[in-house]
Amino acid sequence: MIEVGLIGFGLGGKAFHAPVIAAVKGLRLAAVLQRHENTASEIYPGAKVVRTVEELLAIPSIRLVAISTPNDSHFAYVKACLGAERDVVVDKPFTTTLAEAKELAQLARKRGRLLTVYQERRLDGDFATLKKLIADGELGRLVHCEETFDRCRAQVRDSWKEKVGPGCGVFWDLAPHLIDHALVLFGEPKALFADLRLERDAARNVDAFDVTFYYADGFRAVMSSTTLAPVARPHFRVRGTRGEFIKQGLDPQEALLRAGQPMGGESWGSEKPEEWGTLSAIVGDKTIEDRKVPSERGDYRAFYENVRDVMLGKGKPLVTLEQALRVMYALELSEASSAERRVLPWAIE
């Protein structure tokens, strides 16, 4: 049994880490760093509530630490945990700068510790469905991909994500997911262009963005988000020489976890038929009748199952340090592209 310590019990820790850890065989949520309340131990009676990272790391049985805190605190927490010889899962974004991410990656390698970023949306059912369609050649040669993550929050909230500072704003919140998806599906681009902007009247930081990856064969992958979307755009819209796949709506797991639904059962992460995406195939100059594509079942437990297996010497990380650093590079390159208003070459070392 691998004992796990969780740093942070806000939305991320409470909805996206604790219930997943608790649902994975071989892991036990042993302690939660919660600054002021004791709700973690009320929900998970076997977990001890601590108030400081020092108190958490003083528990010798804890081998893995999951970090779900404001983005600008990731670097210090990860560094402390690695220094205490713990394996670490950290929320996206990895850190708020590529330089910090490189330093932590170097430290993890030096210490021989597992360090990985929680890119759980690789385990969304619609993402798995798209991967399968592409692998099966259903869309032919790809020419254009759009992935959109829209919200409708017209009023600025009193949240650290809405404030001005490193790692704040919707770009640092959602772009890591979309960029990671593009890199997994299509690899590194030749260049990118980004437009990061403020759309709401009272916005204090970026609340909308478009990032375009340019590939050698003319293919483009566009990643977009806005906080002013009373009518959300398709989550995926992917066009190829043999057809187009359109998927509305997000994977259901987030809503279930936010609602406190326990993970488990064969139906977890499954979408209803009316929520499936639509594939429109092209035959000659005509489009045949659209058909619904059954969504693969998503399951975030697979992330922590992978972490468990890596720690037991039975697997390789789902999200490698190299992949995490590429996402950080893309985030910084996007900010530079937007500031300079021009396409920038992809030149990661």
N, C-alpha and C positions, 0 to 999 in steps of 0.2 A: 504494500500500500504506500503510495507516494503522498505525503502530506503537503498541502498547498496553503500558502499565505496569500491573501488578497489585499492589495493596497488601494483603497477607495471603494466607497459603497454608495456613490451617486447613481445616476441612471446607468452608466456603463457597467459599474461593478455589480449593481443589484440585478440588472436585467440581462446583461450580455456575458458576464463571466461567472458569477456565483452559481446560477442554476445550471449552466453547462458543465462546470466543474463537478457539481454535485451529482450530475446524471451520468458521469463517465466512470465505468468500473476501473478500479485500481487507483483512483484519485480520491482524496478526502480533504474537504475544506476545513482546515484546522484552525485558522485565525484570520481575522479581518481587521485591518487598520481603519478605524472609524473615529474621526476626531472628537465628536461630541455626543453622538447617540449610541444606543445599544440595539438598534433594530436588526443588525446582522445576526446577533445571537438569538434573537426572538424568532427569526425565520429559520436559522440553522442552529439549533440548540447545541450541537457538537462543536461549534466554532467559538473560539475565544476572541473577544473584542479587545484590541490593544489601541493605544493612542499615539504611538510614535513608531517610526521605522526601526529604531534601535530596539524597542521592545519586541517587535515582530521578529527581527533577525536574531534575537537572543533565544528564540525557541529552537533548540538544536535539531528537532525532528523535521522541521520544515525544509524541504529540498527544492521546491519550486515556488516562485513568487510571481503572481500576476499583478500588473500595474494598470489601473484604470483611474487616472487622475487628470487634471488639466494639462494640456499639452506642454506647457513650459516647465512642468515639473518632471517630465519623463527622464531627462538626462540625469538629474541628480539621483533619482530613485533607482534607475537601472545601474548606475555606477556603484551605488552603495550595495546593492544586492549582489552584483558580480564580485565586488570586493569582499563580500562575506561568503563567497564560494557557493552561491545559489544559482540555479538555472532560472531563466527569466522569460516571461511572456509580457510584452508591453503593447498597449493599445496603439493603433495608428493615430496620428502620424508617429513614426519611430521617435523623432525628436523635432525640434523646430529649425535645425540647420543641418546641412549635409556634413559639415565639419564635426559637429557633435556626434552624429550617427557613425561616422568613420572612427572616431575615438572609441566609442562603445564597442563597435565591431572588433576593433583591434584588441581591446581589453578582454572581450569574450574569448577570442581565439587564444590569447596569451594564457588565460586562466583555464582553458579547456572546458568552458561552460556553454550550455545551450542558451542562445539568445534569439528570439524570434518575435515577429510582429503579428498581432492578432488581426489578420486579414480574413475574418470569418465569412465575408461575402463571396469568397471563392466557393463557398459551400451553399450558395443560393441555388435553388432548383432551376430558376430560369437561366442562370449562367451555365449550369451543367447542360441544360437543354441546348443552348446555343453552341456550346463546345461540340456536342454530339452532332448537330446539324452540319457544322463546318467540317468535322472529321469525316462524316459520311458523304461529303460532297454534294449535299442537297441544294446548296446555293451556288454551286459552280465556283468560278473565280470571283473572289470578293472584290467589290469596287468601292463600297462605302459602308461605314458602320457608325451608328449614333447610339450612345448610351447616355441616358438622361436621368437625373435624380432630382426631381422638383419637389418643392414644398410650398405651402401657402401660409405664410406667417407675416402678415402685413405690419404687425406691430413689433417694434424692437423689444426684446425680452431682457430682463435683468439677469443675465447669465454671463459667465466668463467667456463663452464662445462669441458673445455679441460685443465684447469690449475691444479696445484697441491694444494690441500687443502681439508678441511672437506666438504664432500658432493659432491665432484667433480667426474667426470668420468662417463662412461656409466653404471657402476654398480649402482650407486646411482640415475641415471636418469631413467633407465628402470627396474631394478630388483624390485622396489616397486610395479610396475604393475603386474609383473609375479608372485611374491610371494603372493600378495593379491589374485590373481586368484586361485592359488593352495590352499590357506587356505580356501577360500570360497567354492571351489568345494569338497575338500577332508579332511579338518580339519587339526589339528596339526599333524606333523609327529613324529616318535619316535627318529629320528636322521637325520642329514644332512651332506653332504660333498660339499665343494665349491672349485672351481678353478678360481681365479681372476687373470687376466694376461694382459700384454701389448703385442700387436701383430704388430702394425704399427711401422715403422722404427723410426719415430720422436715422438712417443707417450710419454706423460709425466705422464699419469695416466692410470688407468685400462680402456681398450677399448674392452675387451672381457671377458665373464664369462660363467661358467656352475655351476648351483646349483642343487643338487639332494636331494629330500626329500625321506626318507625311511619310509615306513609304516609297521604295524605289520603283515599284510597278504602277504608280499612280493611285494606289489604294490610300484612303484616308480614314482615320478613326477620330471621331469627334466626341468629346466628353463635355457635358453641359449640366448646369444647375441654375435655378433661380429660386428665390424665396418668395416671389410674387407670382404664383401659379394657381389661380383658382381652378383652372382646367389643366391637369398635368399632361405633359406630352408622353408618347410611348416610352417605356423604360428602355427597350431595345428596338432599334430599327436597322436591320442589316440587309444590304442589297448586294446581289451577285449576278453573274451572267445567266443563272438558271432560275432565279426567283428572289423573293424578298420575304424576310421574316419580321413580323411585328409583334411585340409583346407589351401589353399594357400592365400597369400595376407592379408592385414589388413582391418579392418572396414573402410568404406569410409568417415566417418565423419571428421577425421583429415585433409584429403586433401581438403575437402570442406571448412572447417573453415580457413585453411591456405590461401586458395584462396579468402577468403572474401565472400563466398556464404552465404546469409542470411538464417537463420534457419527457417523452416516452410514448410507446405505442407505435404500431406499424404505420399509422396515418400522420405521425408528426412531420411537419414540413410539406405535406402534400397539398396541391392546389386542386380546387374544384374545376370540373371541365369548362365551365363558363369563364374561368380565369386563364385558360391556356392561351398560348400565342397562336398566331395564324401564319401559315406558310402559303404564299401565292407563287405557284410554279409557272415558268414560262416555257411554252412549247411553240417553236416557230415564232410567228409574230403575234401569237395569241396567249392570253393568260387563262389557264384552266381554272376550274372552280377552286376557291380557297379551301384549305383544310386545316382543322385544328391540330396542333402538335401537342400531345400529352407532355406535361411538364415533368421533368425528373424530380424526385423527392429531395429537397434540401435537408441538411442536417448539420448544424454547427458543432455537434458533439464530435464529429470527425476531426476537428482541429485539435481538441484536447486529447483525443485518442492518439493522434499522431505525436503530440508532445510526450505523452506517456510512453509510447513505443520507442521514441528516440532516446528518452532517459533510460530505458531498459535495454538499449543497444539493439533494438529490433527494427529500426527504420531510419529514414533520413527526414530532415525537417520539411514540412509542407511549404513553409515560407522561409527561404534561405536568407542569410545575411546579404548575399549578393543581390538578390531580388529586392530586399528592403532598401538597400542603398540606391538601386536604380530608381525606385519610387521617389526617394528623397531628392535625387538629382533632377528628376522630372519636375518636381514641385518648385525647386529653386530656379530651374531654367524657365519655367512658365512665368514666374514672377518677373524675371528679367525680360522675357519677351513682351509681356504686357507693358512694362515700364518703358521699353524702348520702341514699342509699337512696330515690331518687325519679326519676321521668321528667323529663328536661330537654329544653327546646326546642332545635331545631337553629337556630342564629342566627349562622352564619359570616358574616363581613363580606365 
